[in-house]
């Protein structure tokens, strides 16, 4: 850690996650194939990020790719506890 490291702006976690999702969706749209093999990894990463802020179970995050004709929707469902604890 250098003396002037505090002057360098760090990219927020939400922005990084948003960029990752854009890359994944763009890659899927390019016609790579019909099996979304990235979904389990995406689900694990989302669970890790959520656990930084809220205590949740392993089954709290569900990620699905729903197809409707030519369109596909990335459905992310997060079940939060009633009383969120960090």
Buried (B, 14 or more C-beta within 10 A) or exposed (E): EEEEEEEEEEEEEEEEBEEBBEEBBEEBEEEEEEEBEBBEEBBEBBBEBBBEEEEBEEEBBEBEBEEEEEEBEBEEEEEEEEEEEE
